[in-house]
Amino acid sequence: MMNLNQIHILIVSAIIVLLSSISCSNANKTNSYNSSTVVLVHVLFRHGERTPGKYDLWKSNPYYNESYYKPYGYGQLTNDGKERMYNVGVELRERYADFLGTDWDIGVTDAYTTNSNRTKMSISLVLAGLFPPSGSLVWKSDLSWQPIPYNYLPAEQDKELSSWACSTVLPLIYNTSSTAERLKAYDGLIKTLSEGTGEEVDYISALYLYFGMRIQEQLGLPLENWTQAIYPEPFKSYIIDFYYIETSTEPLKKVIAGYFLKKILNDSQRKINGTLEPSDRKIYLYSGHETNLGTVIGALEILTLNDIPPYGSYLAFEVHNIDNVYGLKIYYQTHENDDPTLLTLPGCQEFCPFDDFAKLLSNIIPQSDSECDG
């Protein structure tokens, strides 16, 4: 039988082994990605979990009233959504720690968001996880947070992240025979939605109703019986297919995703040329919606989606200098696995030299604002 000293030694030894295991695990996770060749990063992400917006619901819905979604209100991040987006920032900190350095600097990062409460809150949370204050940046000893600025435009001016503001989008969708024909395949879905809600539903308003149903289900609020005929299928398939409908032609790709991709190309080119201002810029963050991810993926044809981009998912466009060759790698993170998936742009390799990347995108990059304004 062991004495007290032996038991004590065994317990201490077990704790040391456990702490060593955790330390090694964390070290492996942090060091599993080598950022030594990275020179610039663009990260486009979807916001976190939210409540349904008023436009996501129908007036006859038993859970239409905003009181069911208090204290958050319509269309706002929930606590789960806040935690998710903070953790996205922590994940980016782990991935790019060596590249970004320890301290936040006004020149190192630039952050953009759509003009939406949930995306504004999401960008704040990602920045909080990415840049906890240290050293002279600690302004309150019991609060590991610092305010970091971000930028946004009114939707009608935001061609990069709010491309539906372009007046040319709907005509290009409805007046293109291939996309119009593709939409007709969902006429039965639209009819069921109109009859079930008692409202006049069209191809566009249907997009919102899907997320209303999905969020209601996630919040544990039962759906009406009539929804069983369309939810989750074929409704989910319609949402995914719509990303490809929106990007089914080159003119559509230009106005839906082209302005965002143009910004990535231009800023990356300036970084490579040494003309980017400020010169120490290392990361751009873009807080958007699932449609931003879905349509960029559709425009680039880098992936066949089998699911809607989940909350907190992101695309990372990394500019690398490998053996004196500048190029891009594209990663997609859905959090199904610890590490994001490296994607390949059709016609190129996983590491795509910049000139090749720009050439492959040349047909879908708008040359002027007129392609948005008509």
C-alpha positions in Angstrom: 0.0 0.0 0.0 1.4 3.4 -1.0 2.2 6.0 1.6 1.1 9.7 1.4 4.5 10.8 -0.1 4.2 8.2 -2.9 0.7 9.3 -3.7 1.8 12.9 -3.7 4.6 12.2 -6.1 2.2 10.3 -8.4 -0.3 13.1 -8.5 2.4 15.7 -9.2 3.9 13.5 -12.0 0.5 13.1 -13.5 -0.2 16.9 -13.5 3.2 17.5 -15.1 2.5 15.0 -17.8 -0.9 16.5 -18.5 0.4 20.1 -18.6 3.2 19.0 -20.9 0.7 17.3 -23.2 -1.5 20.4 -23.4 1.5 22.6 -24.0 2.7 20.4 -26.8 -0.8 20.2 -28.3 -1.1 23.9 -28.3 2.4 24.4 -29.7 1.7 22.0 -32.5 -1.6 23.7 -33.3 0.1 27.1 -33.3 3.1 26.0 -35.3 1.3 23.7 -37.7 1.2 26.6 -40.1 4.3 28.3 -41.4 3.7 31.9 -42.2 7.3 32.8 -43.0 6.5 33.4 -46.7 3.3 35.4 -46.2 3.4 39.1 -47.1 -0.3 40.0 -47.0 -3.6 38.4 -46.1 -7.2 39.2 -47.0 -9.9 37.4 -44.8 -13.6 37.5 -45.8 -15.8 35.9 -43.2 -19.5 35.4 -42.4 -21.0 36.8 -39.2 -21.9 34.6 -36.2 -25.2 33.1 -35.1 -28.1 35.5 -35.1 -31.8 35.9 -34.5 -34.1 36.2 -37.5 -34.6 39.5 -39.1 -38.1 40.9 -39.6 -37.8 40.3 -43.3 -36.9 36.6 -42.7 -40.3 35.9 -41.2 -43.9 36.1 -42.4 -46.6 37.9 -40.6 -48.8 34.7 -40.0 -45.8 33.0 -38.3 -46.6 32.2 -34.7 -43.1 33.5 -33.8 -43.2 36.7 -35.9 -43.2 39.1 -32.9 -39.9 40.5 -31.9 -40.6 39.7 -28.3 -39.5 36.1 -29.0 -36.0 37.3 -29.8 -35.4 39.6 -26.9 -33.1 40.9 -25.5 -31.2 40.8 -28.9 -34.0 41.9 -31.2 -34.5 41.2 -34.9 -31.4 40.1 -36.9 -28.8 40.5 -34.1 -26.0 38.3 -33.0 -26.8 35.9 -30.1 -24.3 35.1 -27.4 -23.3 32.0 -29.3 -22.6 34.2 -32.3 -20.5 36.5 -30.2 -18.4 33.7 -28.9 -18.0 32.2 -32.3 -16.7 35.4 -33.9 -14.3 36.1 -31.0 -12.9 32.6 -31.5 -12.5 33.3 -35.2 -10.2 36.1 -34.1 -8.3 33.8 -31.7 -7.9 31.3 -34.5 -6.5 33.9 -36.9 -4.2 35.1 -34.1 -2.9 31.5 -33.7 -2.4 31.1 -37.5 -0.7 34.4 -38.2 1.0 35.2 -34.8 4.5 35.2 -36.2 3.5 37.2 -39.2 1.4 39.9 -37.4 3.5 40.3 -34.3 2.1 40.7 -30.8 0.7 44.3 -30.8 -2.0 45.9 -32.8 -0.8 48.8 -34.9 -3.0 51.1 -37.0 -0.9 50.4 -40.1 -0.9 46.6 -39.8 -4.6 45.9 -40.2 -7.6 47.4 -42.0 -11.1 46.2 -41.3 -14.3 46.5 -43.4 -17.9 45.5 -42.8 -21.3 45.8 -44.4 -23.7 48.3 -42.9 -25.4 45.8 -40.7 -25.4 45.5 -36.9 -24.5 41.8 -36.9 -21.5 42.3 -39.2 -20.3 45.3 -37.3 -20.5 43.4 -34.1 -18.7 40.5 -35.7 -15.8 42.5 -36.9 -15.4 44.0 -33.4 -15.3 40.5 -31.9 -12.8 39.2 -34.5 -10.6 42.1 -33.8 -10.9 41.5 -30.1 -9.7 37.9 -30.4 -7.0 38.8 -33.0 -5.5 41.7 -31.1 -5.8 41.4 -27.3 -4.0 44.4 -25.7 -0.5 43.9 -24.3 2.2 46.1 -22.9 1.5 49.8 -23.3 -1.8 49.1 -25.1 -3.4 47.7 -21.9 -5.6 50.6 -20.8 -7.6 48.8 -18.2 -5.9 46.0 -16.2 -8.9 43.8 -15.7 -10.2 44.0 -19.3 -8.3 42.1 -22.1 -9.8 44.2 -24.9 -9.0 47.3 -26.8 -11.1 49.3 -29.2 -10.0 48.9 -32.8 -11.6 51.0 -35.7 -13.3 49.5 -38.7 -14.9 51.0 -41.8 -18.2 50.6 -43.7 -20.2 52.3 -46.4 -23.9 52.7 -47.0 -25.1 49.7 -48.9 -25.8 51.7 -52.1 -22.2 52.8 -52.2 -20.6 49.5 -51.1 -19.7 47.6 -54.4 -17.2 45.4 -52.7 -19.4 43.8 -50.0 -22.9 44.9 -50.8 -23.0 44.1 -54.5 -26.8 43.8 -54.7 -26.8 47.5 -54.5 -25.7 47.5 -58.2 -28.7 48.4 -60.3 -27.6 46.0 -63.0 -27.9 42.8 -60.8 -31.6 42.0 -61.1 -31.8 42.8 -64.9 -28.8 40.5 -65.5 -30.4 37.7 -63.5 -33.9 38.0 -64.9 -33.0 38.9 -68.5 -30.4 36.2 -69.1 -32.2 33.2 -70.6 -30.0 30.6 -68.8 -30.5 32.1 -65.3 -34.2 32.7 -65.9 -34.7 29.1 -67.0 -32.7 27.9 -64.0 -35.0 29.9 -61.6 -38.1 28.4 -63.1 -37.1 25.0 -61.7 -38.1 26.4 -58.3 -41.5 27.7 -59.2 -43.1 24.9 -57.1 -41.1 26.0 -54.1 -42.2 29.6 -54.6 -45.8 28.6 -54.9 -45.7 26.6 -51.7 -44.1 29.5 -49.9 -46.7 31.9 -51.2 -49.6 29.6 -50.2 -48.1 28.7 -46.8 -47.2 32.3 -45.7 -50.2 33.9 -47.3 -47.9 36.5 -48.9 -46.6 37.1 -52.4 -43.2 35.4 -52.4 -40.8 35.8 -55.3 -37.4 34.3 -56.1 -35.6 37.0 -54.0 -37.8 37.2 -50.9 -37.7 33.4 -50.7 -34.0 33.7 -49.9 -34.7 35.5 -46.7 -37.5 33.1 -45.6 -35.1 30.1 -45.7 -32.9 31.7 -43.1 -36.0 32.6 -41.0 -37.0 28.9 -40.9 -33.4 27.7 -40.2 -32.9 30.2 -37.4 -36.3 29.5 -35.9 -35.4 25.8 -35.9 -32.0 26.5 -34.3 -33.7 28.5 -31.5 -36.0 25.6 -30.7 -39.2 27.3 -32.1 -41.3 24.7 -33.9 -42.1 25.3 -37.6 -45.6 25.2 -39.0 -46.6 21.9 -40.6 -46.8 23.2 -44.1 -43.0 23.9 -44.1 -42.3 20.2 -44.0 -43.0 20.0 -47.8 -40.1 22.3 -48.6 -37.8 22.6 -45.6 -35.0 21.7 -45.3 -35.2 20.4 -48.9 -35.6 21.5 -51.6 -35.3 24.9 -50.0 -31.6 24.5 -48.9 -30.7 23.4 -52.4 -32.3 26.5 -53.8 -30.2 28.7 -51.6 -27.0 27.0 -52.7 -28.0 27.0 -56.3 -28.7 30.7 -56.2 -25.0 31.5 -55.5 -24.3 29.9 -58.9 -27.3 31.6 -60.5 -25.9 34.9 -59.3 -22.5 34.0 -60.8 -23.5 32.1 -63.9 -22.3 34.6 -66.5 -19.3 36.9 -66.7 -21.4 40.1 -66.4 -23.0 38.8 -63.2 -19.6 37.7 -61.8 -18.3 41.3 -62.4 -21.1 43.0 -60.4 -21.6 40.3 -57.7 -18.0 39.5 -56.8 -15.8 41.4 -59.2 -15.4 44.6 -57.2 -14.3 42.7 -54.1 -11.9 40.6 -56.1 -10.6 43.7 -57.8 -9.7 45.2 -54.4 -7.8 42.1 -53.5 -5.9 42.2 -56.8 -5.1 45.9 -56.6 -4.0 45.9 -52.9 -2.0 42.7 -53.4 -0.3 44.2 -56.5 0.6 47.4 -54.6 2.0 45.3 -51.7 4.2 43.3 -54.2 5.3 46.5 -55.9 6.1 48.2 -52.6 3.5 51.0 -53.2 0.8 50.0 -50.7 0.0 52.7 -48.2 0.7 52.2 -45.4 3.6 50.0 -46.3 3.4 48.0 -43.1 -0.1 46.7 -43.9 -0.3 43.0 -43.3 -4.0 42.0 -43.0 -7.3 43.1 -44.4 -10.5 41.9 -42.7 -14.0 41.9 -44.3 -17.1 41.1 -42.3 -20.0 40.0 -44.5 -22.7 37.4 -45.0 -23.0 33.9 -46.3 -23.8 35.3 -49.7 -20.5 37.1 -49.9 -18.7 33.8 -49.4 -21.0 31.8 -51.7 -20.8 34.2 -54.6 -17.0 34.6 -54.4 -16.7 30.9 -54.4 -19.1 30.7 -57.3 -17.4 33.4 -59.3 -13.9 31.8 -58.9 -15.3 28.3 -59.4 -12.9 27.0 -56.7 -15.3 24.7 -55.0 -18.7 23.0 -55.5 -20.7 23.9 -52.5 -22.8 21.2 -50.8 -23.7 23.4 -47.9 -24.4 27.0 -47.1 -21.3 28.7 -45.8 -21.7 28.4 -42.0 -21.5 31.0 -39.3 -18.0 32.2 -38.8 -16.7 30.5 -42.0 -14.1 32.4 -44.0 -12.0 32.6 -47.1 -8.4 33.6 -46.7 -6.5 35.0 -49.7 -2.8 34.8 -48.8 -0.1 36.6 -50.8 3.2 34.7 -50.5 6.7 35.2 -51.7 8.1 31.7 -52.3 11.6 31.5 -53.9 11.2 35.1 -55.1 7.9 34.4 -56.8 4.8 36.3 -55.6 1.5 34.4 -55.7 -1.7 33.6 -53.9 -3.1 30.7 -51.9 -6.8 30.5 -51.1 -8.1 28.8 -48.0 -11.7 28.0 -47.0 -12.5 27.5 -43.3 -15.8 25.9 -42.3 -14.6 24.7 -38.9 -15.5 21.1 -39.8 -11.7 20.5 -39.3 -9.1 22.4 -37.3 -7.3 23.7 -40.3 -8.8 25.5 -43.3 -8.8 23.7 -46.7 -6.4 24.8 -49.4 -8.3 25.4 -52.6 -7.1 25.6 -56.2 -8.1 28.2 -58.7 -9.0 26.4 -62.0 -6.2 26.7 -64.5 -3.5 27.3 -61.8 -1.8 25.5 -58.9 -2.4 25.7 -55.1 0.2 28.4 -55.1 -0.8 30.5 -58.0 1.7 33.1 -59.3 0.3 36.5 -59.1 0.4 37.3 -62.9 -1.4 34.0 -63.6 -3.9 34.7 -60.9 -4.7 38.2 -62.3 -4.9 36.8 -65.9 -7.4 34.1 -64.8 -9.6 36.7 -63.2 -9.3 39.3 -65.9 -12.7 38.5 -67.5 -14.6 39.0 -64.3 -12.9 42.1 -63.0 -15.0 45.3 -63.7 -13.1 48.1 -65.4 -15.4 50.9 -64.2 -18.3 51.7 -61.9 -20.6 51.8 -65.0 -20.9 48.1 -64.9 -22.5 48.5 -61.5 -24.6 51.5 -62.2 -25.8 50.6 -65.7 
